[in-house]
Structure formats: C-alpha cells, structure tokens
Amino acid sequence: MLNNLKPNSSFFKKGSVIIAGAGPGDINKITLQVYYAIKFSDVIIYDGLVNEKLLKIKKKNAKLIFAGKTFGNKSCTQAEIISWIENYVKNNKRVLRLKSGDPSIFGRGSEEISELKRLKIPFKVFSGITAVQEAMKNLNLNYFQNSGSFSLVTGHKPVKETSHEIDFQAMGKYNGIIVIYMGLSQIGKISRSLIKGGKKKETSVSIISRISMKNEKVYKSNLFECSKDKHSFGLKSPAIIIIH
C-alpha cells in the first residue's frame, strides 16, 4: 500500500525546505508525508524531543544536525538554524527541519517560515499530531466540557529571550480547559498564580509525561497539591499539564 502512495519527484525538490512535525513521540504516529520527507532528505535538522528511531528511516548518506533546546539551555540559536538551512539550500540540498509534535504549536515554526520567506527559499509545512490530541483522547476529556473552549499555553518563554512571561494569574479567571506545554518545571509557580487569580484550589490537574510512549505516565491531582510541589511529582519532561 505504501508503494501506491509514494510521492513523485516534485514532492521534495532540491534546494528546498520542509518544516515537519514528528508527532508526540510514538514513531507510529507520524504522517505519510513526514515519513517520505525523512526518506528523501539530504539534511535533517532535528529537535531534541524527536524520537531518534525516526531518523533510521533516512537514506544512508543524509546528514543529521541536532538542534535541541531545553528549559534553561540550548544547543544552538534560531539564527544558527536559519544559517544552516540557507547554506545547505544554496548547495542544492533537500533540507528537512524536523520538530516534535506539530511545528505550528510552540514549535517556533512561524519564525522559521518568516525567515525562509525573507530569504526567498521555497518551503512546505507538514503538520504533525500535537501532544494535547493524544492526551485528551487518553484522558477521555471533552474539549468543551466547561465554557465551550480550551486554551493552549506555553509554560515558559523561549530560552534567553526577552518576550513577556505568561500572566497565569490573569488566566485564573478563564473558565475553559487550560493546556500547558513545557510547564513541568514551573508547575508550583503556575498553580499558585492560577489560585491567586481565582481558580479554585480543588480544580483538577492531570499531568501526562512521555505522551504516546511505552513509559507514558499520568499523574492526577489538584491545583492546591500542585502549588506545593517543587519536584514535579517525580515525572520527567516532556510533559503537558491539563487543568480542567
């Protein structure tokens, strides 16, 4: 069946870029587009949360460049990533920028797209399954069980950048489901701010670590208990927090 769906030569042209999402972690949760993008790439610039088993799909001579970032640390800057892309495209390479989840949800895909447009580099964007899709399904939560809305929020600002911190105290008045990405290390501070802003202490909190993987863990608590925590309940990143 895969052979029948295999794209033609125009799918990934030389001297172009594909920005793609590798999904929440499980290698079986990538799209066919992303699968073939990995197979056809000459250069893969990949993030730290990408399952490295996916990289085995690549062709033998494809170059791998690690561009991972974690809270309080980074292996490279966005400027360096763009510079790599520009240089390899000039050398007529097919460049894959591989991100975890979906590149448009806290993946800084928009920044890279803006730069590619400025440099007049041809590109495509391939979506991926984001963590919240797997988490909500596994927890059997209704996206609209409260006020008919949910909000996706980053738990901290980009590493070493001057953008404003999220005002979680102001979000204490929000009645919908709050989904926090990359917030595990800040969970105590976030919970205290939400309570201070008006959220009830008994508000349910679900923390899901290593979503979609065999070692996935779910911890269920409430805002009050989370507000006291300084050790993230023994869970490890990547994780998302769902306040519902």
C-alpha positions as CSV (number, residue, x, y, z in Angstrom):
1,M,0.0,0.0,0.0
2,L,2.8,2.4,0.9
3,N,4.3,2.0,-2.6
4,N,1.0,3.1,-4.2
5,L,1.1,6.3,-2.0
6,K,4.7,7.1,-2.7
7,P,5.1,10.7,-3.9
8,N,6.6,11.7,-7.2
9,S,9.9,13.6,-7.7
10,S,8.3,17.0,-7.2
11,F,7.3,16.1,-3.6
12,F,10.7,17.3,-2.2
13,K,12.7,19.4,-4.7
14,K,16.4,20.0,-4.4
15,G,17.2,23.4,-2.9
16,S,14.0,23.5,-0.8
17,V,12.9,23.0,2.8
18,I,10.2,21.1,4.5
19,I,9.3,22.0,8.1
20,A,7.6,19.0,9.6
21,G,6.1,17.7,12.8
22,A,7.2,14.3,14.1
23,G,4.2,13.8,16.4
24,P,4.1,13.3,20.2
25,G,6.8,10.6,20.3
26,D,5.5,7.2,19.2
27,I,7.0,6.6,15.7
28,N,3.7,5.1,14.6
29,K,2.1,8.5,14.9
30,I,3.8,10.3,12.0
31,T,2.0,11.1,8.8
32,L,3.0,9.6,5.4
33,Q,4.1,13.0,4.3
34,V,6.6,13.2,7.1
35,Y,7.7,9.6,6.6
36,Y,8.7,10.3,3.0
37,A,10.2,13.7,3.9
38,I,12.6,11.9,6.2
39,K,13.4,9.3,3.5
40,F,14.1,11.9,0.8
41,S,16.0,14.4,2.8
42,D,19.7,15.2,2.3
43,V,19.9,17.1,5.5
44,I,17.8,16.7,8.7
45,I,17.9,19.4,11.4
46,Y,16.0,17.9,14.2
47,D,14.8,18.9,17.7
48,G,15.6,17.2,21.0
49,L,12.1,15.7,21.5
50,V,12.1,14.0,18.1
51,N,12.1,10.2,18.6
52,E,15.5,9.2,17.2
53,K,14.2,5.9,15.9
54,L,12.5,8.0,13.2
55,L,16.0,9.1,12.0
56,K,16.7,5.5,11.0
57,I,14.3,6.0,8.1
58,K,16.7,8.4,6.4
59,K,18.8,7.5,3.4
60,K,22.3,6.3,4.2
61,N,24.2,9.5,3.3
62,A,21.8,12.0,4.8
63,K,23.4,14.5,7.2
64,L,21.9,14.8,10.7
65,I,22.1,18.0,12.7
66,F,20.9,18.2,16.3
67,A,19.2,21.4,17.2
68,G,17.6,20.6,20.6
69,K,16.6,23.0,23.2
70,T,15.6,22.5,26.9
71,F,14.4,24.8,29.7
72,G,17.4,27.0,30.7
73,N,19.7,25.5,28.0
74,K,20.0,25.4,24.2
75,S,22.4,23.7,21.8
76,C,22.0,26.4,19.2
77,T,20.3,29.7,18.3
78,Q,17.5,30.3,15.8
79,A,20.0,32.4,13.8
80,E,22.3,29.4,13.6
81,I,19.5,27.1,12.4
82,I,18.5,29.5,9.7
83,S,22.1,29.9,8.6
84,W,22.5,26.1,8.3
85,I,19.3,25.9,6.3
86,E,20.4,28.7,4.0
87,N,23.8,27.2,3.4
88,Y,22.6,23.7,2.6
89,V,19.8,25.1,0.3
90,K,22.5,27.1,-1.6
91,N,24.2,23.7,-2.1
92,N,21.1,22.3,-3.7
93,K,20.2,20.1,-0.8
94,R,16.8,18.9,0.4
95,V,16.6,20.2,4.0
96,L,14.1,18.8,6.5
97,R,13.5,20.8,9.7
98,L,12.1,18.1,11.9
99,K,10.2,19.2,15.0
100,S,8.3,17.3,17.7
101,G,4.5,17.4,17.8
102,D,3.2,20.0,15.3
103,P,5.6,22.7,14.1
104,S,3.0,25.4,14.4
105,I,2.2,24.7,18.1
106,F,5.0,26.1,20.2
107,G,7.5,24.8,17.7
108,R,8.6,28.3,16.5
109,G,7.7,27.3,13.0
110,S,6.3,30.8,12.2
111,E,9.7,32.3,13.0
112,E,11.5,30.0,10.6
113,I,8.8,30.5,7.9
114,S,9.2,34.2,8.1
115,E,13.0,33.9,7.6
116,L,12.5,31.4,4.7
117,K,10.2,33.9,3.0
118,R,12.7,36.8,3.6
119,L,15.5,34.7,2.1
120,K,13.1,33.6,-0.8
121,I,13.8,29.9,0.0
122,P,11.0,27.6,-1.2
123,F,9.4,25.5,1.5
124,K,6.5,23.4,2.6
125,V,5.0,22.8,6.1
126,F,3.8,19.3,7.1
127,S,1.6,19.1,10.2
128,G,2.0,16.6,13.0
129,I,0.0,15.3,15.9
130,T,0.4,17.5,18.8
131,A,0.7,16.2,22.4
132,V,-2.7,17.5,23.5
133,Q,-4.5,15.5,20.9
134,E,-3.1,12.3,22.4
135,A,-3.6,13.5,26.0
136,M,-7.2,14.5,25.7
137,K,-8.0,11.2,24.0
138,N,-6.2,9.1,26.6
139,L,-7.9,11.0,29.5
140,N,-11.3,10.8,27.8
141,L,-11.8,14.6,28.3
142,N,-14.3,16.7,26.4
143,Y,-12.5,19.7,24.9
144,F,-15.6,21.8,25.5
145,Q,-16.9,20.4,28.8
146,N,-16.7,23.7,30.6
147,S,-17.3,27.0,28.8
148,G,-17.0,25.7,25.3
149,S,-13.3,26.5,24.9
150,F,-9.8,25.4,25.7
151,S,-6.5,27.2,25.7
152,L,-3.0,26.1,24.8
153,V,-0.3,27.9,26.7
154,T,3.5,27.6,27.0
155,G,4.8,27.1,30.5
156,H,7.8,29.4,30.0
157,K,9.1,32.0,27.5
158,P,11.6,31.0,24.8
159,V,15.1,30.3,26.3
160,K,17.1,33.5,26.9
161,E,14.6,35.7,25.0
162,T,13.0,39.0,26.1
163,S,9.4,38.1,25.5
164,H,7.0,38.6,28.4
165,E,6.2,35.8,30.9
166,I,2.7,34.3,30.6
167,D,0.3,36.0,33.1
168,F,-1.1,32.9,34.8
169,Q,-2.7,35.0,37.5
170,A,-4.9,36.6,34.8
171,M,-5.7,33.1,33.4
172,G,-7.2,32.3,36.8
173,K,-10.4,33.8,35.6
174,Y,-10.6,31.7,32.5
175,N,-13.3,29.0,32.6
176,G,-12.2,26.7,29.9
177,I,-9.7,23.9,29.9
178,I,-6.1,25.1,30.2
179,V,-3.4,23.0,28.5
180,I,0.2,23.9,29.4
181,Y,3.1,22.8,27.3
182,M,6.6,22.8,28.7
183,G,5.5,23.8,32.2
184,L,6.5,20.9,34.4
185,S,9.5,22.6,36.0
186,Q,7.2,25.6,36.7
187,I,4.2,23.8,38.0
188,G,4.3,25.1,41.6
189,K,4.6,28.7,40.5
190,I,1.9,28.3,37.8
191,S,-0.5,26.7,40.2
192,R,0.0,29.4,42.9
193,S,-0.6,32.1,40.3
194,L,-3.8,30.5,39.0
195,I,-5.2,30.1,42.5
196,K,-4.3,33.7,43.3
197,G,-6.1,34.7,40.1
198,G,-9.3,33.0,41.1
199,K,-9.1,29.3,40.3
200,K,-10.5,27.0,43.0
201,K,-7.9,25.0,44.9
202,E,-9.7,21.8,44.1
203,T,-9.6,22.3,40.4
204,S,-8.5,19.1,38.7
205,V,-5.0,18.8,37.2
206,S,-3.7,16.0,35.0
207,I,0.0,15.8,34.2
208,I,1.0,13.5,31.3
209,S,4.6,12.6,30.8
210,R,6.1,10.9,27.7
211,I,2.8,11.0,25.9
212,S,2.2,8.1,23.5
213,M,5.3,6.3,24.6
214,K,5.5,2.9,26.4
215,N,6.7,4.7,29.5
216,E,3.9,7.3,29.5
217,K,2.8,8.3,33.0
218,V,-0.3,10.1,34.1
219,Y,-0.5,11.9,37.5
220,K,-3.8,13.3,38.7
221,S,-4.0,15.9,41.3
222,N,-5.5,19.4,42.0
223,L,-4.2,22.9,42.0
224,F,-3.6,23.1,45.7
225,E,-1.4,20.0,45.8
226,C,0.5,21.2,42.7
227,S,1.1,24.6,44.3
228,K,3.1,22.9,47.0
229,D,5.3,20.8,44.6
230,K,8.9,21.5,43.9
231,H,9.9,18.3,42.4
232,S,7.3,17.7,39.6
233,F,6.0,14.5,41.3
234,G,8.9,12.5,40.0
235,L,7.8,13.0,36.4
236,K,10.1,13.8,33.6
237,S,9.8,16.0,30.6
238,P,8.4,16.1,28.0
239,A,5.1,16.6,29.8
240,I,1.9,18.6,29.5
241,I,-0.4,19.8,32.2
242,I,-4.1,19.9,31.7
243,I,-6.2,22.0,34.1
244,H,-9.9,21.0,33.9
